[in-house]
Amino acid sequence: MAADPLLKWREEFPILSRKTYLINNSLGPMPRRVYDGLKHFADMWNDRGVVAWHDPPEDNWLHECEEVAGLIGSVMGAPRGSVMLHLNVATLTAQVLSSINFSGRRNRIVYDDMQFTSPHYVCQQWTRYGAELTIVKSDDRIGVDVQKLVDAIDDRTAIVPISHVYFRSAYLQDVKPIIEKAHKVGAKVLLDVYQSIGTVPFNVTDLNVDYAVGGSVKWVCGGPNVCYLYVRPDLMPGYKPALTGWISHARPFKFEMEFEPAADAWRISTGTPPVVALYSVRPGYEIIRQVGLDKIREKSVRLTTHLFEKAGEAGFKVNSPADPNRRGGTVCIDFANAEEAHHDLIRRGYVVDYRPGGGIRVSPHFFNTKEECDAILAEMKKLRKA
Ligand SMILES: Cc1ncc(COP(=O)(O)O)c(C=O)c1O
């Protein structure tokens, strides 16, 4: 069999020579070029001091915010100027909700009980501002029937904040009918793409989604605190969040007391942007673009299908979808002592994590091999208590 051309990328990620790294849906491995990026940040600070914020024109901190936002946008089909950076998804969810008036009849937030906790907790807190939650239940704790979600969206719905791929099971939601229904009744959709970006190809423009939110630490192999919000360009002029700050102003360096939102994506920002972190994410996004999402997805489906089948044959409970078209990049494998076993796996050099109700999340990426998937399954069989 011909050698897998994607394996040449392994040398870009030093940890892969020391560990069986299969937790790419939680924290991707660090690209070696991140050392250069972070050193460059330190050199800019040390050599130029405060001037590094804006000088020289092509290599300064504010410019880098726009460049990295543009790069992230390019991975999800967002036009330049429609994305801006933030610390985390929780804050961005709060920001989007803060742009909506929940005091009237249209006060419903519709989502499901498989969502990540950050946006869920924020939505719960928004009931203090008049929001009413409609939470659709999963029947099998793996996926959520898209028709149930579509039916729950009505003319009282303000926003539908849902994940593209569910963190606990890797269920890949069919978001198109949800977006279409929301638009039909005048509601908006906030799509959390954190678990899909870098492993499942998608295009926010083609999806016609209103907002998309996510971060950089998972499949795109970046460091923490470079999260982002995409606002559909035609919605940008009307996007007026209450959660704002000095750098969102049309003229931030004039420090005017009257607030006027920036005309461009800076209005999504709040206060000082996550500058240090910026320099830890560029190599990962660049590598993902170079490898190509179609190739990444093709390999992901191949490896997750292999894992799914072999885990089933070995008698493990698999809490991920059987249908590869409804599965993101992860296979969640459960057994009675799975939580305890995942610590042993890490001690033995197999890097994975465990989520209650999901199991051990095994998430191969383009640089992983079938042999690594077989090896972790063999190790789990040894660790499983009857
Ligand atoms: C779907 C999803 N959304 C968001 C997050 C992270 O949220 P935050 O940026 O608030 O930590 C995660 C996991 O870390 C996730 O899996």
PDBQT file of the ligand as one rigid body, heavy atoms in Angstrom, charges set to zero:
ROOT
HETATM    1  C1  LIG A 401     -18.571  23.038  21.333  1.00  0.00    +0.000 C 
HETATM    2  C2  LIG A 401     -17.680  23.824  22.263  1.00  0.00    +0.000 A 
HETATM    3  N1  LIG A 401     -17.893  25.140  22.441  1.00  0.00    +0.000 NA
HETATM    4  C3  LIG A 401     -17.125  25.879  23.254  1.00  0.00    +0.000 A 
HETATM    5  C4  LIG A 401     -16.085  25.310  23.958  1.00  0.00    +0.000 A 
HETATM    6  C5  LIG A 401     -15.221  26.158  24.834  1.00  0.00    +0.000 C 
HETATM    7  O1  LIG A 401     -15.894  27.249  25.397  1.00  0.00    +0.000 OA
HETATM    8  P1  LIG A 401     -15.082  28.447  26.075  1.00  0.00    +0.000 P 
HETATM    9  O2  LIG A 401     -14.320  29.131  24.973  1.00  0.00    +0.000 OA
HETATM   10  O3  LIG A 401     -16.097  29.291  26.708  1.00  0.00    +0.000 OA
HETATM   11  O4  LIG A 401     -14.122  27.844  27.048  1.00  0.00    +0.000 OA
HETATM   12  C6  LIG A 401     -15.832  23.924  23.804  1.00  0.00    +0.000 A 
HETATM   13  C7  LIG A 401     -14.746  23.216  24.513  1.00  0.00    +0.000 C 
HETATM   14  O5  LIG A 401     -13.786  23.649  25.027  1.00  0.00    +0.000 OA
HETATM   15  C8  LIG A 401     -16.653  23.173  22.947  1.00  0.00    +0.000 A 
HETATM   16  O6  LIG A 401     -16.445  21.868  22.765  1.00  0.00    +0.000 OA
ENDROOT
TORSDOF 0
